[in-house]
Amino acid sequence: QVQLVESGGGLVQAGDSLRLSCAASGRAFSTYAMGWFRQAPGKEREFVAAVNQYGGYTNFADSVKGRFTISRDNTKNTVYLQMNSLKPEDTAVYYCTADRSGLGTRISATYWNAWGQGTQVTVSS
């Protein structure tokens, strides 16, 4: 089981960019798909993006396609979420997560095996 620690959240203005990082412990990092979910106040946790274990397949929610990118560095046990053209509706707590299937295709939180503590992203209008 990997343990995950997010960083990089903060308060930005609409149109700005932000990069989230997620550092993972454990030697099995390269076998996990990695993903990001977010949860706004009063809403369900929702899928944002995922990358497969090799980094060659990525998957995005329609709401962030074309604005967000996800990448991973298996030599550093780290996954990144680059967020561009941020909108107020992107405001949420962002959670890093890992799926031992390695696929990166699962968009239901039920399938993801490990979670970080979350990092707050606030986008002002």
C-alpha positions as CSV (number, residue, x, y, z in Angstrom):
1,Q,0.0,0.0,0.0
2,V,1.3,3.4,-0.9
3,Q,1.0,6.5,1.3
4,L,0.3,9.8,-0.4
5,V,1.0,13.4,0.5
6,E,-0.3,16.3,-1.7
7,S,1.1,19.8,-1.9
8,G,0.7,22.8,-4.1
9,G,-2.8,24.0,-3.3
10,G,-3.6,27.6,-2.7
11,L,-5.6,30.7,-3.5
12,V,-5.5,32.0,-7.1
13,Q,-7.5,34.1,-9.4
14,A,-9.6,33.0,-12.3
15,G,-7.4,32.3,-15.3
16,D,-4.4,31.5,-13.2
17,S,-2.4,28.3,-13.2
18,L,-1.5,26.0,-10.3
19,R,0.5,22.7,-10.1
20,L,-0.4,20.1,-7.5
21,S,2.2,17.4,-6.5
22,C,1.6,14.1,-4.8
23,A,4.6,12.3,-3.3
24,A,4.1,8.6,-2.7
25,S,6.0,6.3,-0.3
26,G,6.7,2.7,-1.1
27,R,8.5,0.8,-3.8
28,A,5.3,-0.3,-5.6
29,F,4.5,3.2,-6.9
30,S,5.3,2.4,-10.5
31,T,2.7,-0.4,-10.5
32,Y,-0.2,1.8,-9.5
33,A,-2.4,4.0,-11.6
34,M,-2.4,7.5,-10.1
35,G,-5.3,9.9,-10.0
36,W,-6.8,13.1,-8.7
37,F,-10.3,13.6,-7.4
38,R,-11.9,16.7,-5.9
39,Q,-14.6,17.6,-3.5
40,A,-16.4,20.9,-3.2
41,P,-18.5,21.8,-0.1
42,G,-21.8,20.0,-0.1
43,K,-20.9,17.9,-3.2
44,E,-19.8,14.4,-3.9
45,R,-16.1,13.6,-4.5
46,E,-15.6,13.6,-8.3
47,F,-13.0,12.2,-10.6
48,V,-10.6,14.8,-12.2
49,A,-7.8,13.0,-13.9
50,A,-5.8,9.7,-13.9
51,V,-2.7,8.3,-15.5
52,N,-1.8,4.6,-15.9
53,Q,1.2,3.0,-14.3
54,Y,3.5,3.7,-17.2
55,G,2.4,7.3,-17.8
56,G,1.3,6.6,-21.4
57,Y,-2.4,6.7,-20.9
58,T,-4.3,9.6,-19.3
59,N,-8.0,10.2,-18.6
60,F,-9.8,13.4,-17.7
61,A,-13.2,14.5,-16.6
62,D,-15.0,16.5,-19.3
63,S,-15.0,19.6,-17.1
64,V,-11.2,19.8,-17.1
65,K,-10.3,18.5,-20.5
66,G,-8.0,20.9,-22.4
67,R,-7.1,22.8,-19.1
68,F,-5.6,20.2,-16.9
69,T,-2.8,17.8,-17.5
70,I,-1.6,14.9,-15.4
71,S,1.9,13.4,-15.4
72,R,4.1,11.2,-13.3
73,D,7.7,10.6,-12.6
74,N,8.3,7.1,-11.4
75,T,11.9,7.8,-10.5
76,K,10.6,10.4,-8.0
77,N,7.5,8.5,-6.9
78,T,5.5,11.7,-7.7
79,V,2.4,12.5,-9.7
80,Y,1.5,16.0,-10.8
81,L,-1.7,17.8,-11.8
82,Q,-1.1,20.9,-13.9
83,M,-4.1,23.1,-13.8
84,N,-4.4,26.0,-16.3
85,S,-7.2,28.5,-17.0
86,L,-8.6,27.9,-13.5
87,K,-12.3,28.8,-12.9
88,P,-14.1,29.5,-9.7
89,E,-16.0,26.2,-10.1
90,D,-12.6,24.4,-9.8
91,T,-12.6,25.4,-6.1
92,A,-12.4,22.2,-4.0
93,V,-10.2,20.0,-1.9
94,Y,-8.1,18.0,-4.3
95,Y,-7.2,14.4,-3.3
96,C,-4.4,12.3,-4.8
97,T,-5.2,8.6,-5.1
98,A,-3.7,5.3,-6.2
99,D,-5.3,2.3,-7.9
100,R,-3.4,-1.0,-7.8
101,S,-4.9,-2.1,-11.0
102,G,-2.5,0.2,-12.8
103,L,-5.1,1.0,-15.5
104,G,-6.1,4.7,-15.0
105,T,-9.5,4.0,-16.5
106,R,-11.6,3.9,-13.4
107,I,-13.5,7.0,-12.6
108,S,-15.4,5.8,-9.5
109,A,-13.8,6.5,-6.2
110,T,-14.8,3.1,-5.0
111,Y,-12.0,1.5,-7.0
112,W,-9.2,3.6,-5.8
113,N,-7.2,2.0,-3.0
114,A,-5.2,4.8,-1.2
115,W,-5.9,8.4,-0.6
116,G,-3.9,11.5,0.5
117,Q,-5.2,14.0,3.0
118,G,-6.2,16.5,0.4
119,T,-5.1,20.0,-0.5
120,Q,-7.3,23.1,-0.8
121,V,-7.6,24.9,-4.2
122,T,-9.5,28.1,-4.1
123,V,-10.2,30.1,-7.3
124,S,-11.5,33.6,-6.9
125,S,-13.5,35.4,-9.6
